[in-house]
Amino acid sequence: MGVTIDIDLADIPYCSQFVPVLDRVDVIAGRVTGPVADQDAFTAPNTTVVTSFEVATGSGRTRFQLSFGRADEPF
């Protein structure tokens, strides 16, 4: 099981007149446990950053691929 991430990088200035630059992409994974009791809670105790990708280009499109191996449960 794997994932491919395609990102179109910004190439025109936003309203503040600068072009934002993406520096890093974090892939976060964790168990899917279903609905939460408190929908206002901002916690995900079973999640972690699996890997990070550094973005080398300043414009255009960038692509990252990551293999998770065998998945025994939803994540």
N, C-alpha and C positions, 0 to 999 in steps of 0.2 A: 504494500500500500504506500502511496506517495502523493505528493502535492506539487503542482507547478504554479508559481506565482508570477504573473505578468504585471508590471507596473509602468504606466505611462507617466514619465517625469514631466514636471511643469517646465514650460518653455516661454511663458509670457508672464509679465508682472501682474501681481494681484493689485487690489485697490490701494495698497500702501506703497506701490511703485517699486517693489523688489520681487525677484523671482526666487521662490523658496527652493532650497536644495535638500533633497533627501540624502541622509548620511548612512542610515542603518535600518534594516528591517529585522524585527524580532519575530520568530515563530513561537507561539505560545500554545501549549497543549495541556489537556487535563481530562479527567473523567467527566462524562456526561451523566448526571444523576437525576435529571428530571426537574420539575417545577420546584421553586424554593418557597419556603413559608413566608419570608419577608422579602418582597420584591424591591424594597428600598435598600437592601444590603448590598454593599459593593465589595464582597469578598468572594474569592474562589480558592479555597484552601488546597485543592487538589490539582492546581495548575502550576506550570513552570515554563520558563523559557527553554525550549528545546535546542534552538540554535539561533545565531544571528548572522546576517549577511551584510557585508559592507558594500555600499553602492559606489561603484567606480566612475560611472558616467554622470555628467551634469544635465544631459537632456536626451530626449528620445525615449526609448523603451528599454527596460531591463528585465531579465528573467532569472528566476531562481528555482531550483528543483531540489526536493528533499524526499528521501525514502524513509518511511517509518518502520519498515519491516512488517512482520505479522501483527495484526491487531486482534487481540483477544476480547476486547470490550470497546464500546463507543468512546470516542475521545474527540 
